[in-house]
Amino acid sequence: MDCQFQSFTKIGPGIISVPAEMPLPQGARSYVYARKQARSGKDEWLLALVARSGAGKAAVALANKNVRTAWAILTQGTEYNCKPRQANAA
């Protein structure tokens, strides 16, 4: 059996052929590059991860975390509760 791989572009013949999973890492990547200060506990986790692993891996990890959070919200029927960052008690 002879298989040939075809190249895909974002704009095909009259249609846009973008995989459904593409917007998740792209959105996470833009969030990672825009975030300079932590505003929540999730942001603190993200900034620490960027420092350890780099922005690319942190963006994929954030996309994964967002999908897991959305799945938990949908399956448990709850609302998202963003906890604001705690100010340092000094």
N, C-alpha and C positions, 0 to 999 in steps of 0.2 A: 504494500500500500504506500503510495507516494503522497506525503503531506508537505504542503508548502505553507509557511507562515506569511501572512499578509501584514503589511504595515497599516496601522490605523492612525488617522488624524482626528483632531477635534472637529473639523468640519468635513463631512463626507459629501457624497453626491446628493445635495438637497436636504440632508439631515445633519443634525449635530450628534455625533457619536461619542459621548462622554460616559464612562462607566458611572453607575449610580453611587459608588463609594468615593468618588473623587472629591465632592464638595466638603466632606468631613475633614480630611487632613488639610485641605486648602484653607478652610476656615480656621482650623486650629493653628496653622502656620501663621496666618495673618495676626491672630491673637497673640501668639508667642512673640512675634517681632514687634508688636505695638506695646506690649506690656513692659513697663519700666519699673513700676512700683506695685507692691502687693496691696490689694484692697480687700482680699478675703483669704481664708485659710487655703483655698484651692490655688490662689495666686502665689502664696508663699511656697507651696509644694512645687508649683510650676517653675518659679524662679530658681529654687534650689536644684531642680532637675536640669534646667538649662545650664546651670553652672557645672554640674557633674557630667552631663552626657552630651551637651550641645543642643542647639535649637531644633535641628531636624528630628532627632529622636524624641525630644520633648514634645514636639508637635504631634507626632504619631501617638505618643502616650496620652496626650490630652484628648485627641480624637477618640481613642479607645475609652478613656474615662468618661467622656461625654456620652458615648453610645451606651455604656453600661449604666450611667445615671438615667438616661432616657428610658432604657429598658425597665429599670427598677420602678420608675415613676409610672410607666404604662401598665406594668403587670400588677403592681401593688395598689394602684388607684390613689396615689398620694400626690402632693404638690411639692415642688422643689423648694427647699429651705436653704437659702444662701446665708451662711453665717459670716457677718462682717469680721474683719480682722480685729483682733484684740489689741488695744493700745498697751504699750509697755508700762507697767506700774513701777515707776522709778521715783 
